[in-house]
């Protein structure tokens, strides 16, 4: 099961009742954070999932509303007792930006490991069960969309193991590690396991125009969290100039990618009542919902 929380829904600046957009995912007690604008640690504290278990923070890009909350988060993680290394993932220049921000948080009880994304056709990054993929978005500066997959192994068949006289003592090791040795003989998972089953996935995309490459990237995701900076169709030219999306454009992406559900987020400060425009998106993609502060869902395996 993958728990996903949309920590905030605001773009550009925090508002009295709207935190800046960030997403938190939880898997087997471990946490992954995407973006960290001003005030992120406040809404995380209200959520109550803790800070110590954050193993990785992914940054879409380096505009302040997506990263300025990092020094405070790092200090809070340290105060929570973390000593293990923390992985940071983001566009080129990540270490330069973070080391600058770290000048006001210079003494941390854990090290930072930087992963700078330079390839447009990347290999996924595996961290504690999170399979992290990314693709270029289309914003004013280099920006990435992220996909988090939790893979699921095939079913274990005890009868197959018994038929091949595989010792019960290594059954668990075969399931967990895919390979085991017993009395000089090597056994592999394909001898006792079925084909991989459908996992769960969430895609997070803010600060982008609706470019075609986002469609296969988000294909059949269980949850697509996508920006809806502007709701009104008459603001399309503004969206084009500022490299953002309309509600309708996000909904079309969701429909084309055949996702299970869409959460709209990253609302403009001028969009005080996004609920007035929800039907515009639902008319294109029915399973559209508005993001809300600390809106949470548990994504379960279907098979």
N, C-alpha and C positions, 0 to 999 in steps of 0.2 A: 504494500500500500504506500502510495506517495501522497503526502499532505502538502497542499499548496496554499499559500496565503498572499493576497495582494495587500501589501502593507499600506499603500497610499495610492491616490489616483490623480494627483496634480502634476501639471507641467509648468515649467518656468519658475514658479515660486510657491512656497507653502502658503496656504490660506488658513483662516481660523478653524475651519472644519474639514480641511483637506490637506493631507500630507503629500509629499512628493512621491512620485511613482517608484516603487521598488517591489520585488517579489521575494518571498522566502519559501523554500522547499524543504521538507523534512522526510528523511528515509531512515528507518531503523534507528531513530534518535539522533542522527547526524543532520546538519543543516547546510544549505547552500543559499547564498544571498545573491540576487541580481540587482545591481545599482544601489547607491547609498547616498542619496541627497541629504540636504540639511533636515534634521529632525527625524531621520530614519530610526535612530535608537529609541526615540520616545514612543513611536508607534509599535516598535518591537517589544518594548517593555510592557505596553498595554496588552499585547498579544499573549505574552507569558511563556514563550517557547524557550527562553534562555538565550545566552550568548556564547557560552564556553564551547558548545558543540559546532559552531560555525567553522567548517573545514575549507570553504572556498567562497570567494566573492568574485562575481563576474561583472565587468563594467561594459555597458553598451558603447559608451563614448565619454569624452571628457568635458562636456558642458557641466557647469557647476551644479545644476539641479539633479545631476546623476552621480556626483562623487564628493561634493563638499562636506558630507556628513561622515566621511571615512575616519578622520582623526579621532572623533569621539567614539565611534564604534570600536576602533582598535584599542583605545584605552579601556573601554567597558569590557571587551573580551579579555584583556589582560587582568582586570580587576576580578573577573569571574573565575580566574585560576588556570587559564589555559597556558600551557608551556609547549605544546606541540606546534610545529610549523603551520602556518596559514598560507594557502595558495591564493594568489590574486591573478585573475585572467582579464585581459583587455587588449585594446588596440596598441599599435606601436607607440612608444613613448610612455608606457605604463609605469615603468620604474622611475623615470624622470619626474612624472607628475606626483606619484605617491611619495617619493623621497622628499619632495618639496613640502607636501602636506604633513609629512611625518616630523617636520621640524618643531611642530607644537605637540608632538607625541613621541619624543625621542627615545624613551626608555620603555621598551616592551619586553615582557618575559617570554616571548616567542619570536621566531624568525619569520620573515616573509619570503615566499617563493614566487617569483614572477614568471608568468607565461604570457608572452606578447604574441598576438595573433597576426601573422604576416602572410599566411597563405590563404588564397581565396577558395581553394578546394581542400579543406583541412581533414586531418584524421581526428576522430573523436578523442576527447580527453576523458579518462576514467578515474574517478575519485570516489572511493567509498560507496560504490554501487550506483553513483550518478554517472551517466554517460552524456557528456557535454559536447554538443555539436554547435557550429556557428556558421553564419553566412553574412556577407556584406549587406547592410541596409543602404538606403539612399538618403543621406542627410547632408547638412552643410559641412560637416567634418566627418572623418572616418567613423563609422558606426556599425555595430554588429547586432544581429538578432541571434538569440540563443534557443537551442532545443535541448531539453533535458529528457532523456529516456531512461527508464528502468527496465532492463532486459529480464526475461524470464526463461529459465532453462526448461528443457523438455521433461516429461513425466518419467519417473523412475519405475522400472518394471522388475519387481522381485523375482517373478517367474523366470525371466531371462537370466538373471544372476544365478539362480539355482540350477537351471539347465546347463550353464557353462561352468558349474562348480566353483563359482567365485566366492571366496570366504566372506562370511557375514561381517567379519571384523573390518573389512575395507569398504563396505557398501557406502557408508557415510562419507568417507574420503573421496570415493569416486564421484558422488553427487556434488560435493562442494568444490573439489579441485580438478575433477575431470581426468585424473590419472592416479593410479596407485600401484604399489609393488608388493608382492607377497611370495616369499620363498623363491626369490629369483625370477619370478614371472611378472610381466608388466600387464596391467589391465587398464583399459581406457573407457571413458564415459559412453562412447557410441555403442559399446557392447550391451549396455543396460538402460540407456536413456533414449526417449523419443525425440522428435524434432522440437526445437525451441518454440515455446508458446508466445502468444501476443503479450507484450509488456504494456506499460503505460507511458504517456509522454505529455509534456507541456511545452509550448512554444511561447517565447516572450519577445515582442517586437515593439519598440517605441522609436520615435523620431525618424521616420522614414516615409518616403513616397511608396505607393503600392507596386513595387517592381515585380516583374514576373518570376524572378528566382525565389521569391518568398513562397510561391505556390507549392513547388515540390518539397521545399524545406519544411513546410507546415503540414504536409500531406497526412491526413488521417490522425492528426494529433487528438488526444482526448480533451485537451484544453488549449485554446489559442488566446493568449492575452495580447491584445493589439491596441495601439494608440488610436484614439479618436479625438485628436486635438481640437478639431472644429466639427460642429454638427450641421450647420446650415449650408445648403448647397451653394448659396451665393458667395461663400467664402472659399470656393475652390481655388481661385487665383491666388489668394493669400496662402493657401496650403501648398500650392506649387512653389511659390516664391520662398517660403520658409521650410520647405521639405518636410511637410507633415501630411496627415491623412484626414479625410472626412469620415464620419460614421459610415456612410454608404460605401466608401472605398474599402474600409476594413471589413465590412460585411461581405463584399464581393470576393475578397481574398479568402475569407472563411469558407464561402460556398465553393469556390474553385478548388480549394485544398481539401474539401470534404472532411473538415474537422468535426468533432462531436459537439463542441460548444465554443462560443466566443464571449470573452469578457472585454468590454471596451474600457480604456483607461487613458491616462495622460491628458486630462482635460485642460483646455485653456483657462486661465483665470477669469476670462470674460464669460465662460460658459457656466453660469451659476446654477442652471437648472437642466442638466443633461437629460433628465427623464422626459422632458417635453419632446425630445427628438428620437427617443428609443424606437418608436414605430418605424421611422425611416430605415433603420438598420434591420429590424425584424421583418420588414417587407421584402428584404433581399435574402436574409439568412435568419430563419425563424428562431433558432436556438441562440439568440444574442441576449446578453445580460449587461447591465451597467456595472462596472467595477465600483466597489465601495471600500471604505477604510477597513482593513483586516477581514475582508471577505475571504472565506476559507472553504476548501473542498478537499475531500479525500478520494483519490483516484485508485480504484481497486482493479485487480486483474479480473478479466471477464471470462477466462477459460479455466 
